[in-house]
Amino acid sequence: MKIRSNLAVSENGFVFDPKTGESFTVNELGVEIINQLKVTSNIDELLKKLEETYDVDPYTLEKSVTDFLNMMQEFNLTENE
């Protein structure tokens, strides 16, 4: 999955979609996911990086990331690869 390149993301979790003019707020993990997806579209690499950063069991992390990515798709914030 690839995040849309034109999204503006602040360190505080403010996400602006210039295509629609909509804005969103995400937490620290959401910012990290978006920033990692700008670097790699490989979900396994993303999960590995997040496991190194956050003290959470792999199942919970994978579920949280999957839910977040589904939400990103729902709001059309991702690109088709």
Backbone as CSV, one residue per row, in Angstrom:
resi,resn,N_x,N_y,N_z,CA_x,CA_y,CA_z,C_x,C_y,C_z
1,MET,0.842,-1.166,0.000,0.000,0.000,0.000,0.890,1.232,0.000
2,LYS,0.492,2.209,-0.745,1.264,3.444,-0.847,0.381,4.613,-0.430
3,ILE,0.934,5.466,0.386,0.227,6.656,0.837,0.302,7.699,-0.285
4,ARG,-0.719,8.506,-0.440,-0.683,9.540,-1.477,0.435,10.526,-1.183
5,SER,1.220,10.830,-2.181,2.414,11.659,-2.001,2.090,13.118,-1.698
6,ASN,0.894,13.568,-2.029,0.571,14.977,-1.823,-0.025,15.275,-0.441
7,LEU,-0.123,14.271,0.427,-0.639,14.512,1.773,0.378,15.303,2.584
8,ALA,-0.109,16.288,3.302,0.745,17.050,4.218,0.503,16.510,5.622
9,VAL,1.584,16.142,6.301,1.483,15.559,7.636,2.410,16.312,8.573
10,SER,1.847,16.855,9.653,2.674,17.547,10.637,3.149,16.562,11.700
11,GLU,4.153,16.957,12.450,4.653,16.118,13.534,3.609,15.934,14.627
12,ASN,2.677,16.860,14.719,1.630,16.810,15.746,0.442,15.934,15.349
13,GLY,0.466,15.376,14.133,-0.597,14.482,13.713,-1.686,15.124,12.883
14,PHE,-1.465,16.329,12.414,-2.425,16.985,11.546,-2.156,16.533,10.119
15,VAL,-3.170,15.971,9.459,-3.041,15.475,8.090,-3.964,16.300,7.206
16,PHE,-3.413,16.875,6.140,-4.204,17.689,5.220,-4.172,17.051,3.841
17,ASP,-5.362,16.882,3.264,-5.508,16.331,1.918,-5.799,17.493,0.970
18,PRO,-4.801,17.934,0.201,-5.015,19.075,-0.686,-5.980,18.768,-1.834
19,LYS,-6.163,17.515,-2.128,-7.073,17.125,-3.208,-8.523,17.459,-2.845
20,THR,-8.887,17.237,-1.581,-10.267,17.458,-1.147,-10.425,18.647,-0.205
21,GLY,-9.318,19.091,0.362,-9.375,20.168,1.348,-9.710,19.676,2.749
22,GLU,-9.851,18.366,2.908,-10.188,17.796,4.217,-8.929,17.673,5.076
23,SER,-9.157,17.737,6.366,-8.055,17.527,7.296,-8.463,16.478,8.327
24,PHE,-7.455,15.811,8.863,-7.640,14.729,9.809,-6.605,14.881,10.916
25,THR,-6.874,14.267,12.035,-5.911,14.214,13.119,-5.631,12.753,13.431
26,VAL,-4.348,12.410,13.527,-3.946,11.049,13.873,-3.023,11.108,15.080
27,ASN,-2.912,9.984,15.775,-2.031,9.919,16.942,-0.587,9.654,16.504
28,GLU,0.292,9.499,17.482,1.718,9.289,17.219,1.959,8.079,16.319
29,LEU,1.247,6.995,16.586,1.400,5.796,15.759,0.927,6.063,14.334
30,GLY,-0.152,6.790,14.188,-0.648,7.135,12.857,0.365,7.940,12.062
31,VAL,1.008,8.899,12.712,2.052,9.693,12.046,3.192,8.786,11.612
32,GLU,3.598,7.879,12.489,4.694,6.950,12.165,4.322,6.050,10.991
33,ILE,3.101,5.547,10.974,2.650,4.685,9.866,2.691,5.461,8.556
34,ILE,2.129,6.661,8.554,2.108,7.468,7.332,3.531,7.767,6.861
35,ASN,4.408,8.171,7.769,5.786,8.476,7.386,6.511,7.249,6.850
36,GLN,6.285,6.093,7.450,6.917,4.863,6.962,6.368,4.468,5.589
37,LEU,5.068,4.678,5.371,4.481,4.343,4.081,4.971,5.261,2.967
38,LYS,5.480,6.421,3.320,6.081,7.291,2.311,7.426,6.732,1.854
39,VAL,8.044,5.900,2.716,9.343,5.309,2.418,9.194,3.935,1.777
40,THR,8.288,3.125,2.303,8.099,1.771,1.795,6.623,1.418,1.763
41,SER,6.230,0.652,0.770,4.842,0.190,0.699,4.724,-1.250,1.190
42,ASN,5.840,-1.809,1.686,5.855,-3.180,2.162,5.344,-3.224,3.610
43,ILE,4.201,-3.861,3.807,3.557,-3.895,5.121,4.412,-4.670,6.126
44,ASP,5.069,-5.734,5.685,5.934,-6.502,6.597,7.083,-5.649,7.122
45,GLU,7.685,-4.842,6.240,8.751,-3.940,6.673,8.214,-2.904,7.648
46,LEU,7.026,-2.401,7.358,6.383,-1.423,8.234,6.166,-2.013,9.626
47,LEU,5.609,-3.215,9.689,5.349,-3.857,10.975,6.649,-4.112,11.740
48,LYS,7.684,-4.547,11.037,8.971,-4.810,11.689,9.528,-3.530,12.301
49,LYS,9.474,-2.438,11.564,9.981,-1.156,12.063,9.183,-0.706,13.290
50,LEU,7.864,-0.855,13.233,7.023,-0.439,14.352,7.251,-1.314,15.583
51,GLU,7.485,-2.613,15.376,7.768,-3.516,16.500,9.048,-3.108,17.212
52,GLU,10.013,-2.577,16.460,11.274,-2.121,17.052,11.070,-0.846,17.873
53,THR,10.072,-0.062,17.500,9.851,1.238,18.132,8.891,1.172,19.312
54,TYR,7.843,0.364,19.189,6.781,0.329,20.194,6.772,-0.994,20.947
55,ASP,6.495,-0.927,22.230,6.425,-2.109,23.075,4.990,-2.639,23.059
56,VAL,4.686,-3.443,22.049,3.345,-3.991,21.883,3.475,-5.369,21.237
57,ASP,2.534,-6.247,21.572,2.624,-7.590,20.990,2.304,-7.528,19.493
58,PRO,2.907,-8.411,18.709,2.760,-8.373,17.252,1.298,-8.448,16.779
59,TYR,0.469,-9.251,17.444,-0.930,-9.380,17.026,-1.664,-8.048,17.159
60,THR,-1.509,-7.397,18.301,-2.174,-6.110,18.533,-1.674,-5.062,17.555
61,LEU,-0.372,-5.041,17.309,0.199,-4.084,16.372,-0.352,-4.314,14.971
62,GLU,-0.364,-5.562,14.521,-0.855,-5.857,13.178,-2.327,-5.465,13.033
63,LYS,-3.128,-5.747,14.052,-4.549,-5.378,14.013,-4.705,-3.860,13.955
64,SER,-3.946,-3.144,14.777,-4.029,-1.681,14.787,-3.611,-1.088,13.442
65,VAL,-2.534,-1.594,12.880,-2.052,-1.098,11.595,-3.064,-1.421,10.495
66,THR,-3.593,-2.626,10.486,-4.590,-3.006,9.486,-5.824,-2.115,9.571
67,ASP,-6.311,-1.874,10.771,-7.464,-0.995,10.956,-7.162,0.414,10.453
68,PHE,-5.969,0.919,10.768,-5.579,2.256,10.332,-5.489,2.326,8.814
69,LEU,-4.889,1.319,8.195,-4.752,1.311,6.735,-6.115,1.219,6.049
70,ASN,-7.026,0.445,6.626,-8.377,0.378,6.073,-9.057,1.741,6.140
71,MET,-8.851,2.458,7.240,-9.413,3.793,7.376,-8.809,4.735,6.337
72,MET,-7.497,4.634,6.123,-6.830,5.473,5.125,-7.410,5.221,3.730
73,GLN,-7.666,3.959,3.421,-8.268,3.626,2.131,-9.682,4.176,2.027
74,GLU,-10.436,4.058,3.104,-11.808,4.539,3.121,-11.881,6.038,2.822
75,PHE,-10.909,6.793,3.305,-10.873,8.238,3.064,-10.071,8.607,1.818
76,ASN,-9.736,7.595,0.991,-9.022,7.802,-0.275,-7.680,8.514,-0.088
77,LEU,-6.937,8.115,0.934,-5.641,8.707,1.205,-4.493,7.825,0.738
78,THR,-4.808,6.767,0.011,-3.802,5.854,-0.504,-3.861,5.834,-2.029
79,GLU,-2.782,5.342,-2.621,-2.708,5.208,-4.070,-2.742,3.737,-4.433
80,ASN,-3.283,3.451,-5.602,-3.211,2.078,-6.110,-1.818,1.846,-6.652
81,GLU,-1.285,0.665,-6.368,0.068,0.364,-6.842,-0.019,-0.408,-8.138
